[in-house]
Each structure stands twice: as C-alpha cells, then as structure tokens.
Amino acid sequence: MLNFGIVDAIDIIIVAVLVFSILKLFRGTRGVLTIIGIFTLLLLVVIANVFNLKTLRFIVTGFGSMWLVIIVILFQNEIKRTIISIGSIGFSRYILREEREKIASEISEAVKLLSDKRLGALIVIERRTKLDPYMETGIKMEAVVDANLLVSIFSPFSPLHDGAVIIRGGYIVAAKAILPLSSNPNISPATGTRHRAAIGITEETDAICAVVSEETGTISFSKGGNLEKGLDPDALKNKIIESLEKGGG
C-alpha cells in the first residue's frame, strides 16, 4: 500500500510545473521531442523504483550516463545562445524611445521600397546578444540607419546586396554578413535561404530580423526562431519598436 500525503502532492505539482516550463521553453524547436523522450525515461525510472521492477530499472538507468552527451549535442544552439547572453549585453536597452521609433521608421520605409521593387533584403537588428561573430563575416560599416542607404545596399547593382545587414543601436555596422541557416525540420522546404537565415540567427541569438522576399515582395519578421509572413510596413515598424523596448525579452 502506497502512502500518499501532502508533501507528495506538492512534489508532483512542482515537477509538473517544471516539466511544463521546460516544454514551453523549447516549444516549436527541434528539441521538444527529445525533451518529451527524456521525461518519459524519467517517468519509467520512477515507476521502476516505486514498483521495484528490477529489469526495467536496469534498462532505463543505463541511459543515464548518455543523457548529458545527448543534451549537449541536440541543444548546442540553445546552450550557445544562453552562454553568449550571459555577460554579453548589446545596445538596444540603451536606445531612447525616440531613437527606437526613428530606427523602426527608417527600416520600415526601406522595406516598403524594397518590397515594391521586388528586391530581396535581410536586415538584422541586434538586441542584447552581441553579433560580432556574424559582423566578422561581412563588410564592416559605420553609417546611421537610413532608408535610402538600406535600399541602395540591397540594390542588385550593389556589391553588398548579398547577405545580411546588421544594425546595432542607430548604426548599420555590417553588410554582406553571412548568417547561420536554420536546420529546423518543421520549416517548409519551400522556405528560401533569406528566410532560413532569418530564422537561424534568431534561433541562436535574441536578434530580430526583417526580410523581404525577392520573388513575391512579401515582408516577414523573425524573432525567437519564429517567422511571421505577410506583414505591411506599419505592422513591421510596430513589431520592431515593441521588440527593442523589451530588449532581449
């Protein structure tokens, strides 16, 4: 006969909240199924111990020594993003409200012009996580964010039009930067390279991205590894302002 008391109930509630929080953290990422699998193994360990199932306990505990390696391999991007974020603070938290609105206005105006002309573009905006490693892959710049400059950068006649523009504070700090492509299996095969790059950089860092499709002129916004398509310039502007106000949140 099992003894079940208030302490046991509290214990179960705490574990349930912990499991829910972890699943919510990794929701929409490739690691969610692995997290579910790990908790399933933990549940089997508990069942084996409670009912003294020796064979089951021997099998499931044998996986214990491999869990750390599995987690490091499968969640390397999430772990890297967390490590980079610790002690690495970008500039968005120091941007005044007026400057945030100006930056968002210039980007949204540029995106509108690029969309109308069907010119592809990828604009990355730094928040708390510094993007220096990605800046190193491109051409460094130091120019005030300006709609006309952004349009000229992504002009097909510009040597800088391939790759991404990186914005830090109120300045364009790099162009023609190379970004990591997302390998999320849930992404549609029809998703283009620019959009995969936007998802990839926002998976690995807390940056936000504005994307213009070269084929359709569609405006998209990426944050936290998610991509929202079919925005108008005003909606994009509001999302940029809101994201910069929240810093890395």
TALINGI-V296136 format. One record per residue. N is the residue number from 1. RES is the residue in three letters. SS is DSSP state (helix for helix, strand for strand, loop for the rest). BURIAL is I if it has 16 or more other C-alpha atoms within 10 Angstrom, else O. Layout:
N_RES_SS_BURIAL + N_RES_SS_BURIAL
This chain:
1_MET_loop_O + 2_LEU_loop_O + 3_ASN_loop_O + 4_PHE_loop_O + 5_GLY_loop_O + 6_ILE_helix_O + 7_VAL_helix_O + 8_ASP_helix_O + 9_ALA_helix_O + 10_ILE_helix_O + 11_ASP_helix_O + 12_ILE_helix_O + 13_ILE_helix_O + 14_ILE_helix_O + 15_VAL_helix_O + 16_ALA_helix_O + 17_VAL_helix_O + 18_LEU_helix_O + 19_VAL_helix_O + 20_PHE_helix_O + 21_SER_helix_O + 22_ILE_helix_O + 23_LEU_helix_I + 24_LYS_helix_O + 25_LEU_helix_O + 26_PHE_loop_I + 27_ARG_loop_O + 28_GLY_loop_O + 29_THR_loop_I + 30_ARG_loop_O + 31_GLY_loop_I + 32_VAL_helix_I + 33_LEU_helix_O + 34_THR_helix_O + 35_ILE_helix_I + 36_ILE_helix_O + 37_GLY_helix_O + 38_ILE_helix_I + 39_PHE_helix_O + 40_THR_helix_O + 41_LEU_helix_I + 42_LEU_helix_O + 43_LEU_helix_O + 44_LEU_helix_I + 45_VAL_helix_I + 46_VAL_helix_O + 47_ILE_helix_O + 48_ALA_helix_I + 49_ASN_helix_O + 50_VAL_helix_O + 51_PHE_loop_O + 52_ASN_loop_O + 53_LEU_loop_O + 54_LYS_helix_O + 55_THR_helix_O + 56_LEU_helix_O + 57_ARG_helix_I + 58_PHE_helix_O + 59_ILE_helix_O + 60_VAL_helix_O + 61_THR_helix_O + 62_GLY_loop_O + 63_PHE_loop_O + 64_GLY_helix_O + 65_SER_helix_O + 66_MET_helix_O + 67_TRP_helix_O + 68_LEU_helix_O + 69_VAL_helix_O + 70_ILE_helix_O + 71_ILE_helix_O + 72_VAL_helix_O + 73_ILE_helix_O + 74_LEU_helix_O + 75_PHE_loop_I + 76_GLN_helix_O + 77_ASN_helix_O + 78_GLU_helix_I + 79_ILE_helix_O + 80_LYS_helix_O + 81_ARG_helix_I + 82_THR_helix_I + 83_ILE_helix_O + 84_ILE_helix_I + 85_SER_helix_I + 86_ILE_loop_O + 87_GLY_loop_O + 88_SER_loop_O + 89_ILE_loop_I + 90_GLY_loop_I + 91_PHE_loop_I + 92_SER_helix_I + 93_ARG_helix_I + 94_TYR_helix_O + 95_ILE_loop_I + 96_LEU_loop_O + 97_ARG_helix_O + 98_GLU_helix_O + 99_GLU_helix_O + 100_ARG_helix_I + 101_GLU_helix_I + 102_LYS_helix_I + 103_ILE_helix_I + 104_ALA_helix_I + 105_SER_helix_I + 106_GLU_helix_I + 107_ILE_helix_I + 108_SER_helix_I + 109_GLU_helix_I + 110_ALA_helix_I + 111_VAL_helix_I + 112_LYS_helix_I + 113_LEU_helix_I + 114_LEU_helix_I + 115_SER_helix_I + 116_ASP_helix_O + 117_LYS_loop_O + 118_ARG_loop_I + 119_LEU_loop_I + 120_GLY_loop_I + 121_ALA_strand_I + 122_LEU_strand_I + 123_ILE_strand_I + 124_VAL_strand_I + 125_ILE_strand_I + 126_GLU_loop_I + 127_ARG_loop_I + 128_ARG_loop_I + 129_THR_loop_I + 130_LYS_loop_I + 131_LEU_loop_I + 132_ASP_helix_O + 133_PRO_helix_O + 134_TYR_helix_I + 135_MET_helix_I + 136_GLU_loop_O + 137_THR_loop_O + 138_GLY_loop_I + 139_ILE_strand_O + 140_LYS_strand_I + 141_MET_strand_O + 142_GLU_strand_O + 143_ALA_strand_O + 144_VAL_strand_O + 145_VAL_loop_I + 146_ASP_loop_I + 147_ALA_helix_I + 148_ASN_helix_O + 149_LEU_helix_O + 150_LEU_helix_I + 151_VAL_helix_I + 152_SER_helix_O + 153_ILE_helix_I + 154_PHE_loop_I + 155_SER_loop_I + 156_PRO_loop_O + 157_PHE_loop_O + 158_SER_loop_O + 159_PRO_loop_O + 160_LEU_loop_I + 161_HIS_loop_I + 162_ASP_loop_I + 163_GLY_loop_I + 164_ALA_strand_I + 165_VAL_strand_I + 166_ILE_strand_I + 167_ILE_strand_I + 168_ARG_strand_I + 169_GLY_loop_I + 170_GLY_loop_I + 171_TYR_strand_I + 172_ILE_strand_I + 173_VAL_strand_I + 174_ALA_strand_I + 175_ALA_strand_I + 176_LYS_strand_I + 177_ALA_strand_I + 178_ILE_loop_I + 179_LEU_loop_I + 180_PRO_loop_I + 181_LEU_loop_I + 182_SER_loop_I + 183_SER_loop_O + 184_ASN_loop_I + 185_PRO_loop_O + 186_ASN_loop_O + 187_ILE_loop_O + 188_SER_loop_O + 189_PRO_loop_O + 190_ALA_loop_O + 191_THR_loop_O + 192_GLY_loop_O + 193_THR_helix_O + 194_ARG_helix_I + 195_HIS_helix_I + 196_ARG_helix_I + 197_ALA_helix_I + 198_ALA_helix_I + 199_ILE_helix_I + 200_GLY_helix_I + 201_ILE_helix_I + 202_THR_helix_I + 203_GLU_helix_I + 204_GLU_helix_I + 205_THR_loop_I + 206_ASP_loop_I + 207_ALA_loop_I + 208_ILE_strand_I + 209_CYS_strand_I + 210_ALA_strand_I + 211_VAL_strand_I + 212_VAL_strand_I + 213_SER_loop_I + 214_GLU_loop_I + 215_GLU_loop_O + 216_THR_loop_O + 217_GLY_loop_I + 218_THR_loop_I + 219_ILE_strand_I + 220_SER_strand_I + 221_PHE_strand_I + 222_SER_strand_I + 223_LYS_strand_I + 224_GLY_loop_I + 225_GLY_loop_I + 226_ASN_strand_I + 227_LEU_strand_I + 228_GLU_strand_O + 229_LYS_strand_O + 230_GLY_strand_O + 231_LEU_strand_O + 232_ASP_loop_O + 233_PRO_helix_I + 234_ASP_helix_O + 235_ALA_helix_O + 236_LEU_helix_I + 237_LYS_helix_I + 238_ASN_helix_O + 239_LYS_helix_I + 240_ILE_helix_I + 241_ILE_helix_I + 242_GLU_helix_O + 243_SER_helix_I + 244_LEU_helix_I + 245_GLU_helix_I + 246_LYS_loop_O + 247_GLY_loop_I + 248_GLY_loop_I + 249_GLY_loop_O
